[in-house]
């Protein structure tokens, strides 16, 4: 499975080459998709910047950490 990050950017903010069907002067906004760089929570499978925020549960996101703690405690 490939998970993407999607961003709406101006033509000047495009990372990488412009799509061949567009020229910078023709486009004011572009939807750009790229492979995510975020980590995936092993419990809920959501991609988040908060995966690993808790050193005791480094493979979980901030939403799953308190749930798992409630069962462990």
Secondary structure, DSSP 8 states (H G I E B T S, - for coil): ---EEEEEEEGGG--SS--TT--TTT-SEEEEEEE--SEE-TTT--EETTTT-SGGGTTS-HHHHHHHHHHH-
